[in-house]
């Protein structure tokens, strides 16, 4: 029997701001799976209600704790004087923009757990190249 691969999950309540709307608290999860060591997943909404998932680079979240970082669909902005206890993640899609505020303590603890599982710079050691090639080529050996 194979052992499940290590992962990290952090359940949090985030505050979502959409331009022109009131701020809304929402259940969310941050997830990190060793099978995709370069990425983290942010799932917004209750699991029973089909959450909205965003997948982005773990380094983006790590760097975003210290300085504004990212381009394109996901930006991470560290706490500032208006929101000293939260990290802001800006999510952009064709549907619009959402500002997601997450407690800095939860993000910091989550990042620390991912780093203890897979230290930065060692991600490539955790990639199953045979599986990755099979997925890319559609082989089912």
N, C-alpha and C positions, 0 to 999 in steps of 0.2 A: 504494500500500500504506500502510495507516495504522500509525502507531507505537503500541506498547502504552503505556497510560497508566501513569505512575509509581506505584509502590507501595513499601511497606517491609515486610520480613519479618524476624523475629528468632526463631531456633530456640533454645530453652532447655530445661533440665531444671527442672521445678518439684517441690515437695514438697507432696503433698496429704494433708490431715488430715481424716478423717471421724470424727465423734464415735463413740467405742467401738471404733475400729479403729487399727491401727498406721499411722504416717506412711509414705507410699509415694512414691518418686521416679517421675516420669512425664515422658516427652518432651512438649513443648508448643511452640506457635508463637504469637507476637504478630504480627498483621497489620494493616496500614493501607493502604487503597486510596483514591486520589484521587477515585474515582467516588462514594464515600460519605465525604466529608471530615469529618463530625462523629463518626464511629464508629471504634472499634478492635475487632478480633476476637481472642479468646483461644481457641485450639484445644487441647484436652487429649487426649493419647493419640497413638499412632503413626498416621501417615496411612494405613497399610495396614489398620489396625484400626478404621476409621471413627471419627475423633475426635469428641469432644463440643465443639461450638462455642458460645461465649458472645459476644454482640455488645453493646457498651455504649459510652457517650459517651467520646470521647477526653479531654474536659475532666475527667472523673471520674478517669482514670488520671493526668493531669497534676497535678491538685489533691491526689490521694492520695499523691503523693511528699512533700508538705509537711505535710498534716494529714489526719485521718480524714474521709472524705467518702462520700456516697452514702446512699441509702435504698432500701428494696425489695429487689430480687433481687441487686444487686451493691453491695458496699461495698469501699472501698480504704483500707487502713490503712498509714501509713508505718512505716518501721523503728522499733523501740523497743529498750529494753535487753535484752529476752529474745531478740530476733531482729534484731540491729543491721545485718546484711548483706542483709536481705530486705524486700520489700514484700508485705503480705498482702492477698489479694483474697478476700473472703467471697462465695461463690456460694450462693444460696438457690433452691430449687425445691420443687415439691410432693413430690419424692422425699427431700428433706432438705437438709442444709447441708454444704458442703465449704469448707475453709480451704486456700487455695492460696498458698504462699510462693514468690516469684520473686526472684532476685538483684536487689538495688537497682541495681547497675551495668548490668545488662541492660535493666531498665525505663527507666532514665535515658537510656541510649544510644538506645533505641527511640523514646522521646518526643522527643529532640533531632532524630532523623532525620525524624519526622513534622512537626515544627515547621519544619524547613528546607524541607520539601516544600510544606507549606501552613501559613503563619503563622496563629496564633490571630486570629480576627476576619475572616479572608479566606475562610473555608469556603464561603460562599454564592457566591463567584465561580467555584467549581469544580463547581457543580451544573448538570447538563443538564436544564433545566426542561421542554423538549419531551419528553425521555425519561421524566422523572418523571410528567408528566401522562399520557403514553401508558400507562405501567405502572398508574397508578391507575384509568384508565378502561378498560383492556383493549384499547385501539386498537392496531392493527398496521399503521400507515401505511407 
